[in-house]
Amino acid sequence: MEMAKTEPPVELEVAGRSLEVTNPSKVFFSARGETKLDLVCYYLAVGEGALRGVRERPTVLKRYPNGAEGEFFYQKRVPKSRPAWLETVTVAFPSGREAEELCPTDVAHICWAANLGCLDLNPWPVRRADVDHPDELRVDLDPQPGLSFDQVRRVALEVRQVLDEHGLTGYPKTSGSRGIHVNVRIETRWDFTAVRRAALALAREVERRLPGIATSKWWKEERGEAVFIDYNQNARDRTVASAYSVRANPEGRVSCPIEWEEVESVEPGDLTIATVPALYTERGDPSAPIDDVAQSLESLLELARRDEEEGLGDAPWPPHFAKAEGEPRRVAPSRRSTT
């Protein structure tokens, strides 16, 4: 019996490091037939922008060994078999357990992850110099099924207005799926609990201004036809696809930074692994200034304090977190006992 031929790897020089791309012609995105090598070359094309979103951050490996439409798994601990130059950092989870995670310091780290089948990059909102104090507040706008992207646009623009009123500058990007993300660079003065508290206050303020259009309700049955502002993305060990990450869909849509002026007109389906490199070359990275100024959360935390004085306490945490002080019952309203 004739043995199947093994495809030889492609050798690349990235950031002064030697890198192999195995199974380079394996199709990862079916809509146009982009391969694993195309994925790696995409990250080379947008390298500086992609690195800006993950530089020196603990990064979870979300691996799709058979491409965007195949099954995936999370790998929080870097493999033992890895290049000697690969940088890592140890982080602690809510359970108290620890893991050594990827810590990208150059584009070679990103391409190494892409060769493992990592389509999107999922970094923590901290840097390795201080893994307990976030330097980024993340606003994740997640529309309920069936909602139009126009509703997401409206909520995103209201988020901008609230941020402006609290002296904060946010940097928007498409999620690469159906939503929009807004990242805010902050001072490393607050722990995860405080940053989440600020994010919850922001979500509730937007909800007050856009009732029925935006919601901070954790339980899906309470959200109605609204865009969920996921405040829990700011809890420890929660990650969001970073800037220029390629998402798991047949078209290879990208979580692409945009200007605020583009929110009203951007079409997420136009921003793909096939189109973003040329756009990046033409105009650069709209989120490039994000690291220029670290901003204060004091105004949002004051808003949180006022909410609490008016009876708005904590909101539910994700299920794998320990019960928090002041947290309401962590059970969907329809399942609560009436006795």
Rosetta blueprint (number, residue, H / E / L):
1 M L
2 E L
3 M L
4 A L
5 K L
6 T L
7 E L
8 P L
9 P L
10 V E
11 E E
12 L E
13 E E
14 V E
15 A L
16 G L
17 R E
18 S E
19 L E
20 E E
21 V E
22 T L
23 N L
24 P L
25 S L
26 K L
27 V E
28 F E
29 F E
30 S L
31 A L
32 R L
33 G L
34 E E
35 T E
36 K H
37 L H
38 D H
39 L H
40 V H
41 C H
42 Y H
43 Y H
44 L H
45 A H
46 V L
47 G H
48 E H
49 G H
50 A H
51 L H
52 R H
53 G H
54 V H
55 R L
56 E L
57 R L
58 P L
59 T E
60 V E
61 L E
62 K E
63 R E
64 Y L
65 P L
66 N L
67 G L
68 A L
69 E L
70 G L
71 E L
72 F L
73 F E
74 Y E
75 Q E
76 K L
77 R L
78 V L
79 P L
80 K L
81 S L
82 R L
83 P L
84 A L
85 W L
86 L L
87 E L
88 T E
89 V E
90 T E
91 V E
92 A E
93 F L
94 P L
95 S L
96 G L
97 R L
98 E E
99 A E
100 E E
101 E E
102 L E
103 C L
104 P L
105 T L
106 D L
107 V H
108 A H
109 H H
110 I H
111 C H
112 W H
113 A H
114 A H
115 N H
116 L L
117 G L
118 C E
119 L L
120 D L
121 L L
122 N E
123 P E
124 W L
125 P L
126 V L
127 R E
128 R L
129 A L
130 D E
131 V L
132 D L
133 H L
134 P L
135 D L
136 E E
137 L E
138 R E
139 V E
140 D E
141 L E
142 D E
143 P E
144 Q L
145 P L
146 G L
147 L L
148 S L
149 F H
150 D H
151 Q H
152 V H
153 R H
154 R H
155 V H
156 A H
157 L H
158 E H
159 V H
160 R H
161 Q H
162 V H
163 L H
164 D H
165 E H
166 H L
167 G L
168 L L
169 T L
170 G L
171 Y E
172 P E
173 K E
174 T E
175 S L
176 G L
177 S L
178 R L
179 G L
180 I E
181 H E
182 V E
183 N E
184 V E
185 R E
186 I E
187 E L
188 T L
189 R L
190 W L
191 D L
192 F H
193 T H
194 A H
195 V H
196 R H
197 R H
198 A H
199 A H
200 L H
201 A H
202 L H
203 A H
204 R H
205 E H
206 V H
207 E H
208 R H
209 R H
210 L L
211 P E
212 G L
213 I L
214 A E
215 T E
216 S L
217 K L
218 W L
219 W L
220 K H
221 E H
222 E H
223 R L
224 G L
225 E L
226 A L
227 V E
228 F E
229 I E
230 D L
231 Y H
232 N H
233 Q H
234 N H
235 A L
236 R L
237 D L
238 R L
239 T L
240 V L
241 A L
242 S L
243 A L
244 Y L
245 S L
246 V E
247 R L
248 A L
249 N L
250 P L
251 E L
252 G L
253 R E
254 V E
255 S L
256 C L
257 P E
258 I L
259 E L
260 W H
261 E H
262 E H
263 V L
264 E L
265 S L
266 V L
267 E L
268 P H
269 G H
270 D H
271 L L
272 T E
273 I L
274 A L
275 T L
276 V H
277 P H
278 A H
279 L H
280 Y H
281 T H
282 E H
283 R H
284 G L
285 D L
286 P L
287 S L
288 A H
289 P H
290 I H
291 D H
292 D L
293 V L
294 A L
295 Q E
296 S L
297 L L
298 E H
299 S H
300 L H
301 L H
302 E H
303 L H
304 A H
305 R H
306 R H
307 D H
308 E H
309 E H
310 E L
311 G L
312 L L
313 G L
314 D L
315 A L
316 P L
317 W L
318 P L
319 P L
320 H L
321 F L
322 A L
323 K L
324 A L
325 E L
326 G L
327 E L
328 P L
329 R L
330 R L
331 V L
332 A L
333 P H
334 S H
335 R H
336 R L
337 S L
338 T L
339 T L
